[in-house]
Amino acid sequence: MQVSETAPVVIEAPKSLDICTGTRFRVALRKAVEDGASFVIADLTKVEFMDNVGLGILVGVCKVAKGRGSRLGVACNQEHVLRLFRITALNRVLEIKTSVGAFTGEEEAGGPRVAWLTAVQERP
Protein backbone atom coordinates (compact mmCIF):
# COMPACT_ATOMS: atom_id res chain seq x y z
CA MET A 1 0.00 0.00 0.00
CA GLN A 2 1.34 3.41 -0.96
CA VAL A 3 0.63 5.95 1.78
CA SER A 4 1.16 9.65 2.09
CA GLU A 5 2.87 10.96 5.17
CA THR A 6 0.57 13.99 5.21
CA ALA A 7 -2.86 12.89 3.95
CA PRO A 8 -4.76 10.68 6.36
CA VAL A 9 -5.39 7.07 5.40
CA VAL A 10 -8.96 5.97 6.07
CA ILE A 11 -9.69 2.31 6.75
CA GLU A 12 -13.39 1.51 6.59
CA ALA A 13 -14.54 -1.07 9.12
CA PRO A 14 -17.00 -3.81 8.24
CA LYS A 15 -20.60 -3.56 9.44
CA SER A 16 -19.90 -6.25 12.01
CA LEU A 17 -16.57 -5.87 13.79
CA ASP A 18 -16.01 -9.09 15.70
CA ILE A 19 -13.81 -12.18 15.85
CA CYS A 20 -14.75 -13.16 12.28
CA THR A 21 -13.88 -9.85 10.65
CA GLY A 22 -11.46 -8.29 13.10
CA THR A 23 -8.23 -9.80 11.85
CA ARG A 24 -8.39 -8.25 8.40
CA PHE A 25 -9.39 -4.88 9.87
CA ARG A 26 -6.48 -4.97 12.34
CA VAL A 27 -4.03 -5.98 9.61
CA ALA A 28 -5.19 -3.12 7.36
CA LEU A 29 -4.86 -0.54 10.16
CA ARG A 30 -1.43 -1.78 11.24
CA LYS A 31 -0.18 -1.96 7.66
CA ALA A 32 -1.11 1.68 7.09
CA VAL A 33 0.82 2.68 10.23
CA GLU A 34 3.79 0.46 9.41
CA ASP A 35 3.88 1.77 5.83
CA GLY A 36 4.52 5.26 7.20
CA ALA A 37 1.12 6.95 7.40
CA SER A 38 1.33 9.75 9.93
CA PHE A 39 -2.44 9.71 10.48
CA VAL A 40 -4.77 6.74 10.13
CA ILE A 41 -8.53 7.04 10.59
CA ALA A 42 -10.58 3.97 11.49
CA ASP A 43 -13.98 4.69 9.92
CA LEU A 44 -16.64 3.06 12.12
CA THR A 45 -19.53 5.13 10.77
CA LYS A 46 -21.20 2.07 9.21
CA VAL A 47 -20.56 -0.36 12.05
CA GLU A 48 -23.75 -2.06 13.22
CA PHE A 49 -22.10 -4.41 15.73
CA MET A 50 -18.82 -4.28 17.61
CA ASP A 51 -17.62 -6.35 20.55
CA ASN A 52 -14.48 -6.49 22.68
CA VAL A 53 -12.47 -7.67 19.69
CA GLY A 54 -13.05 -4.35 17.95
CA LEU A 55 -12.11 -2.44 21.09
CA GLY A 56 -8.92 -4.47 21.44
CA ILE A 57 -7.96 -3.83 17.82
CA LEU A 58 -8.31 -0.06 18.24
CA VAL A 59 -6.32 0.01 21.49
CA GLY A 60 -3.58 -2.16 20.02
CA VAL A 61 -3.25 -0.12 16.84
CA CYS A 62 -3.32 3.10 18.85
CA LYS A 63 -0.30 1.87 20.85
CA VAL A 64 1.58 0.88 17.68
CA ALA A 65 0.77 4.24 16.07
CA LYS A 66 1.97 6.22 19.09
CA GLY A 67 5.14 4.16 19.21
CA ARG A 68 5.86 5.13 15.61
CA GLY A 69 4.98 8.80 16.01
CA SER A 70 1.66 8.39 14.18
CA ARG A 71 -1.94 9.09 15.15
CA LEU A 72 -5.01 6.89 15.09
CA GLY A 73 -8.35 8.63 14.81
CA VAL A 74 -11.73 6.94 15.11
CA ALA A 75 -14.66 8.27 13.07
CA CYS A 76 -17.84 7.03 14.72
CA ASN A 77 -21.40 8.33 14.77
CA GLN A 78 -23.06 5.10 15.92
CA GLU A 79 -24.48 5.62 19.42
CA HIS A 80 -24.24 1.93 20.38
CA VAL A 81 -20.51 1.95 19.55
CA LEU A 82 -19.92 5.32 21.23
CA ARG A 83 -21.59 3.88 24.32
CA LEU A 84 -18.98 1.08 24.37
CA PHE A 85 -16.23 3.69 24.27
CA ARG A 86 -17.80 5.57 27.19
CA ILE A 87 -18.43 2.44 29.30
CA THR A 88 -14.82 1.30 28.86
CA ALA A 89 -13.44 4.86 29.19
CA LEU A 90 -11.75 4.47 25.80
CA ASN A 91 -13.31 7.78 24.80
CA ARG A 92 -10.55 9.26 26.99
CA VAL A 93 -7.81 7.27 25.25
CA LEU A 94 -8.87 7.28 21.60
CA GLU A 95 -9.26 10.36 19.43
CA ILE A 96 -12.94 10.05 18.41
CA LYS A 97 -14.94 12.33 16.12
CA THR A 98 -18.31 11.86 14.42
CA SER A 99 -17.02 11.63 10.85
CA VAL A 100 -13.92 11.45 8.70
CA GLY A 101 -14.65 15.01 7.59
CA ALA A 102 -14.50 16.19 11.21
CA PHE A 103 -10.85 15.07 11.28
CA THR A 104 -9.93 16.58 7.94
CA GLY A 105 -11.91 19.81 8.34
CA GLU A 106 -13.88 19.05 5.21
CA GLU A 107 -17.36 18.17 6.43
CA GLU A 108 -19.38 17.06 3.42
CA ALA A 109 -17.93 19.79 1.17
CA GLY A 110 -16.89 17.55 -1.67
CA GLY A 111 -15.58 14.99 0.79
CA PRO A 112 -12.20 14.79 2.43
CA ARG A 113 -9.01 14.30 0.44
CA VAL A 114 -7.84 11.03 1.90
CA ALA A 115 -6.80 7.57 0.80
CA TRP A 116 -9.82 5.32 1.31
CA LEU A 117 -9.38 1.63 1.88
CA THR A 118 -11.93 -1.00 2.79
CA ALA A 119 -10.45 -3.50 5.20
CA VAL A 120 -12.90 -6.33 4.76
CA GLN A 121 -15.70 -7.47 2.60
CA GLU A 122 -18.93 -8.40 4.30
CA ARG A 123 -19.72 -12.04 4.83
CA PRO A 124 -22.41 -13.42 2.52
C-alpha positions in Angstrom: 0.0 0.0 0.0 1.3 3.4 -1.0 0.6 6.0 1.8 1.2 9.7 2.1 2.9 11.0 5.2 0.6 14.0 5.2 -2.9 12.9 3.9 -4.8 10.7 6.4 -5.4 7.1 5.4 -9.0 6.0 6.1 -9.7 2.3 6.8 -13.4 1.5 6.6 -14.5 -1.1 9.1 -17.0 -3.8 8.2 -20.6 -3.6 9.4 -19.9 -6.3 12.0 -16.6 -5.9 13.8 -16.0 -9.1 15.7 -13.8 -12.2 15.9 -14.7 -13.2 12.3 -13.9 -9.8 10.6 -11.5 -8.3 13.1 -8.2 -9.8 11.9 -8.4 -8.2 8.4 -9.4 -4.9 9.9 -6.5 -5.0 12.3 -4.0 -6.0 9.6 -5.2 -3.1 7.4 -4.9 -0.5 10.2 -1.4 -1.8 11.2 -0.2 -2.0 7.7 -1.1 1.7 7.1 0.8 2.7 10.2 3.8 0.5 9.4 3.9 1.8 5.8 4.5 5.3 7.2 1.1 7.0 7.4 1.3 9.8 9.9 -2.4 9.7 10.5 -4.8 6.7 10.1 -8.5 7.0 10.6 -10.6 4.0 11.5 -14.0 4.7 9.9 -16.6 3.1 12.1 -19.5 5.1 10.8 -21.2 2.1 9.2 -20.6 -0.4 12.1 -23.8 -2.1 13.2 -22.1 -4.4 15.7 -18.8 -4.3 17.6 -17.6 -6.3 20.5 -14.5 -6.5 22.7 -12.5 -7.7 19.7 -13.0 -4.3 17.9 -12.1 -2.4 21.1 -8.9 -4.5 21.4 -8.0 -3.8 17.8 -8.3 -0.1 18.2 -6.3 0.0 21.5 -3.6 -2.2 20.0 -3.2 -0.1 16.8 -3.3 3.1 18.8 -0.3 1.9 20.9 1.6 0.9 17.7 0.8 4.2 16.1 2.0 6.2 19.1 5.1 4.2 19.2 5.9 5.1 15.6 5.0 8.8 16.0 1.7 8.4 14.2 -1.9 9.1 15.1 -5.0 6.9 15.1 -8.4 8.6 14.8 -11.7 6.9 15.1 -14.7 8.3 13.1 -17.8 7.0 14.7 -21.4 8.3 14.8 -23.1 5.1 15.9 -24.5 5.6 19.4 -24.2 1.9 20.4 -20.5 2.0 19.6 -19.9 5.3 21.2 -21.6 3.9 24.3 -19.0 1.1 24.4 -16.2 3.7 24.3 -17.8 5.6 27.2 -18.4 2.4 29.3 -14.8 1.3 28.9 -13.4 4.9 29.2 -11.8 4.5 25.8 -13.3 7.8 24.8 -10.5 9.3 27.0 -7.8 7.3 25.3 -8.9 7.3 21.6 -9.3 10.4 19.4 -12.9 10.0 18.4 -14.9 12.3 16.1 -18.3 11.9 14.4 -17.0 11.6 10.9 -13.9 11.4 8.7 -14.6 15.0 7.6 -14.5 16.2 11.2 -10.8 15.1 11.3 -9.9 16.6 7.9 -11.9 19.8 8.3 -13.9 19.0 5.2 -17.4 18.2 6.4 -19.4 17.1 3.4 -17.9 19.8 1.2 -16.9 17.6 -1.7 -15.6 15.0 0.8 -12.2 14.8 2.4 -9.0 14.3 0.4 -7.8 11.0 1.9 -6.8 7.6 0.8 -9.8 5.3 1.3 -9.4 1.6 1.9 -11.9 -1.0 2.8 -10.4 -3.5 5.2 -12.9 -6.3 4.8 -15.7 -7.5 2.6 -18.9 -8.4 4.3 -19.7 -12.0 4.8 -22.4 -13.4 2.5 
